Amino acid sequence: MTRLRYMLAKIVFGITPPCDDMTVLLSKSIDTPPTLKERMQTELHLSLCVACSRVRTQFDVLHGVARQILDEDVSGASAEPQMRSMMLKSTAITLPEDVKGRLQNRINEELNNPDSKPGL
């Protein structure tokens, strides 16, 4: 059974991108839907690679926390709908220091809590 698993892993890792490229692909897929080929490669790779599965979970947590904090900060009555839309679509957002601090605290809480669900 161990030999079969080894052979399967060798085949899967031979047809999927290496871990460095997989990390880039996972990050890119947060903002841009992956192609069918990329999705298949990702699922195959993640089925055997614990390290990349952890990276995906961390990206999900970061994305969820950032989105939640951004929604909280721009959902108040003072936020104009145009500004909210622009902030949610922007890829380069400069966050105020207090928001950065809250984001860092929330990320730390999520990553240190084994019961939390990825993506919030």
LINVENTA-V394857 format. One record per run of one state. SS is the DSSP state (H for helix, E for strand, C for the rest). FROM is the first residue (numbers start at 0). TO is the last residue. If there is no record, write none. Layout:
ss;from;to
SS;FROM;TO
SS;FROM;TO
This chain:
ss;from;to
C;0;0
H;1;14
C;15;17
H;18;30
C;31;34
H;35;47
C;48;48
H;49;73
C;74;79
H;80;88
C;89;95
H;96;111
C;112;119
